Amino acid sequence: MKNLKLFFLLMLASCASKETESLKVMTYNIRLDVASDGENAWAKRKDFLISQINFYEPTVFGVQEARPNQMLDINSNLTNYSFIGQGRDGKNIGEFSAIFYDSTKVSFTNRNTFWLSETPEKISKGWDAAYPRICTYGLMSVLNSDEKIWVFNTHLDHKGNEAQLNGIQLIEAEIKKVNKKKYPVILMGDFNVTPESELISNLKINFNDAKELAGANAFGQQGTFNGFKFQDSIKNRIDYIFISKKANINLKKYGVLSDSKDLKYPSDHFPVFVEFQKK
C-alpha cells in the first residue's frame, strides 16, 4: 500500500512539473529622450518607468522610440534582462525597436533587425514614411521546455499610410519566410493606427488581437496614447499585441497599464501587457 501511495504521489509531481509556466509580454513606446519635453523629459521619468517594468516583471517586452542612452538606462537597471536589436540608423545609432527578455526564463536565437522599406536588408526609409522604420525579431525558447515562439516588435510610421500598409505586409512576409515550423508568433508594437483601420483589418486575417482574445479578462484604459495629458480621457488605441491565429495558447489577461506618479505618466504611451499559457 505504501508503494502504491508513493507511486501516485510521484505521478502527481511529474504532471505538475510539466505544467507550462505563464509568460508575460509587454509592448512599450517609452517616448524618445528629447529636451523639449520639459517636465516630462526622460531624466525626470526614467526611474519610475524602469521601476514600473520591474514591478510587472514581463518575460519579454518590446520597446519603441528607445534612443541609445535610454537603452543603456533600461538595460543597466534591470536584473537578469538582455536584449536583441539595433538602432534604426545602424548598430547603436538612432531609435531602437528592441526586444528585452528575462534570461533566467527564455533565450533567443535567429535574431534579426530589418528596415521597413523596398530595401529591408540595409538602412533605408520606405515609401512615404517620415522616418526610417524597423522591425526586430527572434525565436524565443522557453528554458526547461520545448516551447518556442517567434517574437516580432516594430514601430510603424506615424504619417505615411503607404508605409504603414506596406510595412506590415513586409513583416508578415518575413514571418512566413522564417516560420517554417509553424511556431506561435507574437507581433507587437506601436502601429500608429486605430482598430478600425484597414491595416488592422488586414492583420486580423492571420492574427488575433490580444484584447479581443482576453474578452472579460481585458483590463484598463481603451486608449494607449496619452500624450502626457493627465487630465484628458484616453481613447486613442494605437499600441497592440497580436498573436497568430493557430497558436495553441490560453490568454489569461490583457491590460493597458495607466500607472502614474505625482500626476504624471512615465511615457506618452501606456504599455500594453498580456499574460498567457500554452494549452
N, C-alpha and C positions, 0 to 999 in steps of 0.2 A: 504493500500500500504506500509506504514512504517513497519507494522508487517511482511509483505512478504519479504521485503528487509532484515530485521533483521534475518529472518529465513534462507535465503540464505547465509548471512554472517556467521552465526553460523555453517552452514553445511560446508562451505569452511574452516573455522577454525578447525573444527573437523577432516576433511580429512587431513589437513596439519599437525595436531598434531600426526596423526597415521603414517606419513611417517617415515620409518626406517632410523635412523641415520647411516652414513657411519662408518665403522670400519676400523682401520688401524692396520696392522700386520707387524712385523719386525722379522727377524732372524739374529743373530749377533754372529759370533765367535769373541770374544773380545781379543783373544790371552792371554794365561796364563801369570801371573806375574813371570818373570824369569830374574835374574840379567844379564845374558849373552846377553840379547837383547841390552844392552848398550844405545845408543841414542834413541832406540825405547822401552825402558823399561817402564813398567806400570806407574811408578811415573811421567814420563815425558809426557805421552799421555792421562792419565785418565781424566783430566779436559776437554780436547777437546772432547773426546769420550762421556762423560756424557752430555756435552752441545749439542752435535750432537743429542743424544736421546731426550733431552728436546726440541730441535727445531722441530723435526719431530712429536713429541707427539703421538707415537704409542699407540693404545688402549691396545695392548698386544704385548709383544716381548719375544722371546726365546733367551737365551744366551748359548754359549758353551765355554768350557775351563775356566770358571769363578772359580777361587780359592776363599776360604772363605773371604780373605781380599778384593778381588775385588767385591764380592757380597756385602760386607759391604759398600764399597766406593760408589757403584751404588745406593744401597738401601737408604743410608743416604743422598744422594744428589739429589734425585728425589722427587718431591712433589706429593702426592696422590697415589704413587705406592706401591703395595705389591707384594709378590712373593710366588710361590709354588715350592717345590723341595728340594732335599738334595744332598750332595756330593756323588761321586761315591765310596768313601771309607767308607761311612756310616755317616748319620746325617750331621754334619757340617765339614766333613773332605774330602779333595780331590776336584776335579773339579766338578762343577755343570753343569747340562743342565736344568737350571731353567726357569720358565715362570714368567715374570713380567707382571703386569696388572694395569691399571688405575682404582682404586677402586671407583672413582666417576662415572664410566660408566659401569663397569662389575663386577661380582663376580664369585667365583669358588667354586664348590663342587666336590665330588668324586675324590679327589686328590690322586695321587699315583706316586711313582718312582719305576721302576723295572730294573733289570740288563739284559743286552742282552747276555744271556748265557743259558746253559742247566738247570740252577737253578735260574730262574729270580727273585725269591722271596727273595734271600739273596745275600750279597756281593760276587761277583764272576766275573771271566773272562771267556769268552766263546770261544770255538772253537780255531781258530788260531789267535785270537786277540793279539795285542801287549800290550794293557791295558784293564782294566775293562771299559765297556761302559754301559751307562744307557739311559733310556727314562723317561721323566716326562710328566704327562698329567693331565688334569682335565676337568670338564664340565663347560664351561663358560656360564653364564646367563647375557644377556644384561639388565641392570636395566630399569625399567619402560616399559618393553615389555615382550612378551612371547618367545622371541628368545633365543635359546640355541645352542651352538656349542661346540663340543669336540675339544680340542687343545692338540696336541702332539708335543713334542720337543725332539730332540735327536742329538747325535754326534756319527756317526758310526766310526769304526776303520779305521785307515789310512793305514794299511798293510794287514790285513787278509781278503782275498777275501771270504773265507767261513764264517767268522764272519760278514762281511758286508751283504751277501745274507741271512744268517740265522737270523741276527739281524733284518732286515727289515721285514722278514716273521713273526718273533715273534711279532713285533709291529702291523702288520696287523691282526694277530690272536687276539691280545689284543683289538684292535679296534672293531673287530667283536664280541668279548665277551661282551664288556661293552656297545656297542651302540645298545641296543635292540630296542630303539625307532627311530632309523634311522635318528638321527640328522646329520646336516652337520659336516664334520671333516676337520680340518686343521692339516696337518702334515708338520713340518718344521725342519730345522737343517742343520748341516754340514754333508753331506753324504759321502764325500771323494771319490766320483766317478763323472765322467763326463756324459753328457746327452746321449751319445751313448752306455753306459754300459748296461749290462744285467740287473742289478739291477733297473735302471730307466725304462727300457722297461717293466719289470715285474710290477713295481709300477703303470705304466700308465694303467694297466688293470682296476683298480678301482679308480684311482686318475688322476686329471688333473694338469699339470704343470702350475702354475700361469702365467709364462711368455708367454706361448702359448695361454692361455686364454685371456691375455691382448691384443694380436695382435699388432695393431698400437699404442696402449697406453703403450707399453713397452718402457722404457727409460733407458739410461745409458750404462755402460760397458757390454760386453758379459761375461767376466770372473768375478769371485768373489774372487779368491785368488791372492793377490798381493805380498805376501812375503816381505812387506815393501820396495819393489823395485820401487821407484817413477818414474824412467825414462823408465821402461820397459812397453811394451804392455801387457795388462792383458787379457788372453784368457782362463784361466783355471776355468771353472764354476763347482763348487762343493757344493755350498750352494743353498738351494731350499725352496720354499713354495709350497706345493701341497694341492689341495682342492678336496674333494670327488666328484665323478662324478655326483651324484644325488643331490648335494647341489643346492638349488634354490637361487643363488646369481648372482649379476651383478658385475663383476670385473672391477673397474673403472680405475685402473692404477697399473703398476708394475715398479719398479725401482731398479737398482743396484747403491747404493749411494757411489760415489767416492770422498767425501769431503776430503780436506786436509788442513793443516796449516803449513806454513813455509817449504813447500816441503816435508812434512811428513804425512803419513796416521795414523789415530788413532788406527788401528789394521792391522794385516797382512791379514785380510779378509775384504771385503766390506760387509756392511749389505744389505740384500735384503728386500725390502719394498713393500707392496701392500695395496691398499685401495679398499674396496668392500661394497656392499649394498645388503641387502636381496630384492629379487624381489617382 
